[in-house]
Amino acid sequence: MKRRTSISLIALLILVAAPQSGGLLPAVAGGDSPPAASSIPNAGKPVPLTPSQRAWLARAVRQPRQGWVYLHVEGEPRACGFQHGYLLASEIRESLGTMARVWEYDTGKDWPWLVAKAKAMFVPKIDAETLAEIDGIAEGLAAAGITSSREELTAYNGYLELTDYWWPKQKEKEKQEPAGKAAHGARQACSAFIATGRMTADGGVVLAHNTMWGYVGAIWNVILDVSPAKGHHILMQAAPGWIHSGTDFFITDAGLVGAETTIGGFKGFDERGIPEFVRMRRATQDAATIDQWCAIMKKGNNGGYANAWLLGDVRSGEIARLELGLKHVGFEKTKDGCFLGANVAEDLKLLRFETDERETDIRVSGVARRVRWKQLMKAHAGTIDLAWAKAFEADHYDVYLEKDYPGNRSLCSHGDLDGQSFGSHPPFSPGGTLDAKVVDSRMAREMSFAARWGAACGTAFDADRFLDAHPQFDWMRGLLKSRPSQPWTEFHAAVLPKR
């Protein structure tokens, strides 16, 4: 393969002028007014870099592309973290500050309280390599004039499992209420499929995934290219300041590809376990096979961010689905077929005992999308390729209404256009599909994939026009951002000299 990126040249350009934050904000739930002002970490004066830090940055790359920010980091954990923290400092600063605002508004607890809880619960269970990378991010932020800490960045990286899995149980303790009054299980988000063998046009692996979330929560616009000193080269979607993916779409130089969709309505969390974000990163960096990847994820499982993982090995053509609950685990493998992800557990024990979902009510988004995936796989068996994968991600068919309707139930979800939504989404709720990503065996062997930031179908979203039309969401003014139409873009991992 040809060298795709001149590491040293681009790094020097980055050091002259780093791009400003994209202003992407996490979701704020409910309410009649914006969250009370909570300070975003101050951007102070950058400090002089040491010779070691300059050497680290000379090997890193930052490139804004079509709504995404591509970031290449390499080396020992501390070096990777420093490169990440320094070159994404403005994005991390804003995301940290707004997540703190959201947490305080949604829970009534302050951000330092959550950081202290995460420190006690998570930090002792994080391996030394991962802690060194987190410390490196804090060091990179400090060099850019922004103050954070190992403990805060740990809470930030574990935000999804803390808010949707740990907090519902903790809230019962805080309110001294019986367990029966716990909130509903984890929210539904994301759609994905993986296919191989007779299902695809060339017999190889095809994987597609999109992220579904509130538009004020669209922080996952980083394409993180990690070449660690030990372990496998990773190219994955991520959030600024996260050492894992979060949306979980990745490829590695071991020939592994993967994505996940949350298990909807899931309830369960074990504070004694290893954080999910740590296990995901370790599995993706350290595993050479699907079985090794799954073994790392299962060891120390805490139930946090419970997902159905769709995995593929492009060397063997084998694909798998790992449904990782807390007490129950579903696992299947094949070299000839497909697996789907739409937030409905396929393992019956997991579905019945660890979720509150019903798999037959097609008014519910996850159930409707599950049915639509089955229809598409049946209709296109034997022809599935990257072009079809992109088309599937942009699909607007609603199986409940039996027509094209770009709402909460379609694979390309547009809550802002849906006046007939059902369940936890109020009508015209501004959220839906944030992105789309596709990869096949050929691209994975070249350490590349294609991605589209914004709606998978390319539809733009105008925040001011939306808020003028729907004053019930006035509290979002200043938080809700427009989302322009963006094209599909290919991303390639940097080609490095062999170690």
N, C-alpha and C positions, 0 to 999 in steps of 0.2 A: 504493500500500500504506500501511497505517496504521503509525505508529511503535509498535514492539512493546516497546521497552524504554526506560525513563527512565534514561539513562546517568548523569546527575549525581546523582540521588537514590540509586540503588542503590550507586553508588560511595562515597557518603558513609556509607551503612550498613555497607559492607564495611570501611571504614577504622576504624570503631568496634570491630568484632569480626569478624576473619577466621576461618572455620571451621578446625577442626583436621584433621590428616592422616587419611585414610581407612585407613591402615595396610596398603596394598597392596604386596606384595613380589614381586620377580622370582624366577624358577625357580631351584632348586638341584638339580643333577643328582647322582643316586647317593649312596652312602655309608651308613654305619651310625650316624652321629651328626650333630648340627647343626654348621654351620660354626663354626670358632673365632670368638670374639667379635672384631669389628672395629668400630672406633668409628664411629658415625653422627656426621656433623658436628654440633658443639655448637650449640645454639640460644642465642646470647648476647643481649645487650640491644639492641633496635632503636635506631638512631641517628636524630637529628632529620632530618626531610626538608627538602630545599631547596625554594624556591618553584617551581622547574621540576619537581621530582619530584611535588610536590603537584598541580600542574597536569596532569601526565601521569595521575596516579591518578584525578583527577576525571573522566577520559574513559573509564575502564576499568570493567568489571563482572565480578563473581564471583557465581554463583548455584549452590548445590548443588541437584540435582534427581534424585530416584529413583536414587541410586547414582552418578550422574554429577556432574561439576563443570563447569558452563558458564563459560567465560572469554572475555570480549570485550576485545581490545586494539586500539589504533589509533595511527596517527601514523608518525613517522620510526622507523627500525629500533631505535635506542637506546631511544626511548620505549616501543615495543612490548615490547622485552625487559625493561625495567625494570618495567612493569606486570605482566608474566608472572612474573618472578622474585619480586617483592614479594608478589603476591596468592596465589601457589602455593608460598610459601617452605616451609611445613611439609611439603607433599607432596614437593617436590623434595629436601628434606633427607633424608627417610626413604628415598626411592627411590635417591638417590646412595649412601647408606650401605649399603643392602642389596645393591645391585649390586656394590659393592666387596667385600662379604662373599662373594657368590656367585662372583665372578671368582677371588678368592684360593683358595676351597675347590676349585673345579673345575679350576684350572690349576696351582696351587702357586706362581704368580707374584703379587707384591703389586700392589695397585691403582696406586700411584705409578709402577711400571714400565710399566703399560699406558698411563697418562696421558702419560708421556714418549714412548712409541712413537707414540701418536696425535698428539701435538704435532708430531713430526718428519714424520710421514707425511701428516697431514690439514691442519693449520693453513695451511701455505704454499699450499694449493690452494683455500682457501675465499675467496670474493669478499668485498669490503669491506663490502657491505650485510649479508650474513649474519653476518660477524664482529661488526659493530656490534650486531646483535640479540643475539648470544650474550654480548657484553660487557655489554649492558643487563640481561640475566638475572642475571649475576654481580653487577652493581651493585644490582639489586633485592634479591637475597639478602642482600648486605652491609647494606643499609638495614634489613632485617628481622632482622639479627643473626646471619646465617649466612655462613660463609666458603666460597667456591669460587673458581674461576678460569676464564678463557677455555679453558685447556688441559683442565681436568677436564670442563667442560661439552661440549667437543668430543668427548672420549672417550665421555662419557655419551650424546650424541646419535648417535654412531657405533657404539653397543654391539652392535647386531645384526650389522652387517657385520664388526666386529672379532672377535666370538666365533665365528660360524659360517663365516666365509669367509677372513679373514686368519689367525686363530689356528691352524687345522689345518695350514696350510703352514709357519707360523712354528714350530710345535711340532716338525716334522720337523727343522728347522734346530737347534733347541735340543737335541734328542735325537741329532742327527747320524745320522738314519736315512734310508734311501733313500725316494724319493717313493712307491714302491709300497706302503709301509706307512701311507699317510695314512688318516685316519679316513674313515668314510662321509660322503657329501655332506650338504648342508644339510637340516635337518629339514623335515617337512611341516607346514604350518599354514595354516588359512583355507579357506573355501569361498565361491564367489561366482558370480553370473551377471549378464549384461546382455542385454536383449532390446529389439527395436524392430520397427516395421512390422507385418507380418502376424502376428507372434508375440504382440503385446500387445493388450489389449482396446480401446484407443483409438488405436493406431498410434504412440504416443509411446514414449519411452525408459523402461524400468524397470530399476533396478539394485539388487541385494541382496548383502550381504556379512556373514560372521561371522568372528570371530577365534578360532583354536584354539590353546591354550597350556596350560601347567601352571597350576593354580589359585594357586600361590604366585608366579606371574608376572603376575598380572592388574593391570598398572599403567596400562592405557590407558583410563582412565575420565574423560578430559578432552574436552569438546567445545570446541575452540579456534576462536574467531571473530576473524579477523585482518583489519583494514581498514588496509592499509599506505598510506603517503603516495604511493607509486608502485606501479603494478601492480594486480592484481585482488583484490577482496574474497574471502576464503576462509572456508569453514565446514568443519571437518574433525575427525575423531576424532584424539586425540593422547595422549601421556604428559606428565606434569608436567615442565616444563623442556626439552621437545623443541620445536625450531622447525619440525620436519616432523611427519608423522603417525605413521609406524612401522607401524600397522595398515593405513594407507593407504585411508581412505574419505573422499572430499572432494567438495565442489561449489564452483564459483566464479561470480562475477558475469559471466564471459564465456560462461556457459551450458554449461560443461564439468562433467561428473561423472566420478568415477573410483574404482576400487578395485583391489586386487591380491591374488594368492595366490602364495606362494613356489613356485619351481620345485624340486620335491623331488629330493633326491639330487644337487644341483648341486655341481660342484667347479670352482673357478677364482677367481683374485683377482689384480689388477694394482695393486701399491702406487703406481704412477706416476699412476693415474687420480684423478678427482675423487670424493670421497665420495658415496655414494648419497643420503645424507640431504640433502646440499647440492643435488644435481641435482633431487631430488623437490620441494624447496621452491621452487627457482628456476623449475622448469617450471610448477608450480601457480600461482605468483604472477604469472609473466611471460607465459605463453602465452595467446593468444586463440583458438587452434584446436587440434584434435587433432594435426595435423601439426607445429605449432610445439611442442606439449608433448613429442611423441616426439623431435623433433630435439634439444631441450635435454637430455633424459634420455640420449640416445645419445652426445652430445659429452663426451668425457673419461670414458666408462664404465669403471669399475674392476672390474666383475663382482660387487661387493659387494651383498648382499641381492638376488640375482637373482630377478626376479618376472615373472609373467604379468600385465600391466596391462590391465584392462577399462575402456575409456574411452567416453564418450558426449558428443555435442553436442546439447543439447535444442533448439537453434534449427533445426538441419537434420534432426534425427532420425537422424543417422549414428552408428554405434558402431564400435569398433575393439578389436582385441586386439594388444598389443605384448608379445612374449616376448623379454625382454632378457637374453640370456646374456652371456658375455664375448666369445667369438669368433663366435657365431652369433646372429642376430636373426630372429625370426618376426614378421610383421606382416600383419594382415588388416583390411579395412573393409567395412561393408555398411550399407544403409538398410532391410534387410528380412531379419531373422534374429536369431540370438543367438550369444553366445560364453560359454564356461564356464571356471571356474577351480577346480581341485581338486588342484593340486600336481603334475600330470603334464604335461610339455611336449607341445604339439601339433606343433611344428616338429620334423621327424624328425632333421635334422642336429643340432639342439640336444639332443634327447632322447638320441641315440646317442653323441654325441661329448663332451657336457659334463655328463651325469648318469649315475648308475648305476641308474636306474629301469627297470622292465619294466612296460609298460602293459596287460598281460593278466592279471596275478595279482590277482584280486579279494579275496584275503585281506588285501591291503595297503590301508590306509585311503584314500589318494589315488585309487587305481585304482577302488575300490568307490564312492567319492563321485562320481567322474567318470561312472561308469555310471549312478548314480542321477540325476545331473543330466540326462543324456540321456533317461532314462525320463520325468522330470517335464516336460521341455521338449516332448517328443512328445505326452504325454497332455494338456497344457494349452495347446497352441499356439492362438493367437487369443484367449485369455481371460486372459492373464497381466496382473495388476494388483498394487497394493500389498498387497491382502489375500492373494492367492496367494503373493506374495513372502515375506510373513511366515510363511505356512504352510510353504513350502518350507524356510525357514531352521530351522523347528522339526521337520523331518521325522526320523523315527527308523527308517526302513526300512533293513535290512541286506541288500544284494544277494547277499552270499555265503551267509548263512543263509536268505535268502528269507522273511523275516518282520520284523515290527517288533522291533527290539532296540536299545535306546539305548546303544550302545557306541562304540568308536573309529572304526568304519566308517560311522556314520550322519552325515548332514549336521549335525544337532544332536548333537554328540559328548559322551559321558559316560564318560570313561575310568574314573571311580570306580565305575561300575556294571558294568564289562565284565570278566567272569571268563574270557573266551575271546579276549582280544586277541592280536594277531599282530604280529611284527616288533619294533620298537624300544620298544614300550610294554609294561611288565610288567602282568600281570593286576591289575585294580583300581587302576591308576595314577591319582592324583588330578589330572586335567586334562581339558580338552575345550573346548567352546564357551563363550567368555567373554562374548559379546554378540551382537547382531544389529542391522543397519541397513538401511533401505530408502529409496529415493527414486524418484520418477517425474518426468516432464517438468514437470508443474504445480508440484510442490513445489520443484524445482530453480530454476524461474523466480522463485519467491518466496524463494529462498535459505533453504530449510528441508529437513529430513529427519527421519525417525522412527527412534528407536533404543531398544534394550532392553539394560540392563546385567544381566549374569548369563546363565544358560542361555536360549537362544532360545525354548525351550518353556515357560519359567517355573519349572522344577523348582528347588527350593532345595537347597543343600548345607550340611550341618551338619558342621563340621570335627571337633569333639570326638567325635561319634557315629561318624564315619568312622574316626578313629584308634583308637577303642576296638574297632571291628570288624576292623581291619586293622593289627595291631601291627608288621607288617613295615615300616611307614612311621613308626615312633615318632620317628625322627630329625627329622621335620617338625614336631614339637610346638613351638609358639611361632612358627612360620613360616606354617603353613597356616591360612587364615582361612575362616570360614563365608561363604556367598554366599546371601543371602536372595533370594526371588523378587521381581522388580521388574516394573512394568508398562511397556508401550510408552509412550514420551514423544516429543513433537515438539519440535524445537529450531529456532529461527529466528535468522538473523543479525540483528544490530542494524541498524535502518534509520537511516541517517545523512544529514545534509544533503549534497546533491550538491556535489562539488568543482568 
